[in-house]
Amino acid sequence: MSKNELKLCPFCESPMLLIQDNKNNGEPYFECSTCGLKFKIEGFDEKPVEIKEN
């Protein structure tokens, strides 16, 4: 993934933010800037996988 490549939310098409915090077992993830959905980075381009919080 290129640093300049803009990822868009598969649901609302808003820009995704790259987040690295203590959530998701410390692994970085994408978060939608508008709807707040979170997605795994791995495989995002082929088939986005939503991260669901318990």
Buried (B, 14 or more C-beta within 10 A) or exposed (E): EEEEEEBEBBEEEBEBEEBEEEEBEEEEBBBBEEEEBBBBBEEBEEEBBEBEEE
